[in-house]
Amino acid sequence: MVLHVDRVNLHQEMKRNFVLDQLRQKGVLVSQSGTELEMMSYQELKYELVLLAFREIDADKDDNKWF
């Protein structure tokens, strides 16, 4: 049982570190609310990564237009 919990925690930490690395590579050091990334949960980091992806979309490019 303890081994299973450790594996789950390790998996969650690996996912968190992956998202954290993605944000750092893009130059993000703090969230939009001013919180340091290291203090944020996996869910919060994912949210920041999604916001970053939306900011990177070039809405003027024909391929990215909705209408």
N, C-alpha and C positions, 0 to 999 in steps of 0.2 A: 504493500500500500504506500509506504513512504517513497519507494522508488518511483512509483507512478506520479506522485505529487511533485517530486523533484524534476521529473521529465517534463511535466506540464509547465512548471515554473520556468525551466530552462527554455522551452519552446516560446513562451510568452516573452521572455527577456530577449531572445534572438529576434523575434518579430519587432519588438520595440527598438532594438539597436539598429535594425535594418532601416526603419522609417527615420530614426534619428540621423543616421548617416546620409540618407537621401536629402534631408532638410539641410544638413551642414554643407553638403556638396553644392547646394544651390545658394549658399551664403546666409541662410536663416539661422540666427543665434537665439532669438527670442520670439515668442508668439505675438500675435497681433495685440493681445492684451498686456504684453510686457513681461510675461512669465518666462523664465529661463527654460529652455527645452529640456534640460536634464531633470527638471522638477516635474515634468509632465508625464501623464500616463500614456500608455499605448494608444488608447482611444483619442486622447487629446492631440497626440502627435499625428495620428492619421487625419484628423480634422484639419490640422495646419497644412499637411501635405496636399489635401484636396483643395484648400483655398489657394495654395501656391500654384497648383495645376491650372485652376481657373484664371489666375492672374497672367499666366504664361500664354493663354490662348489669344491669338491675333484675330480679333473679331472683324477686322477690315478685310482679311483674306477671304477670297471667294469660297474656298473649301470649308471654311468655318462658319459661314453664314447659315442661319436657320431658315431664312425666307428668301 
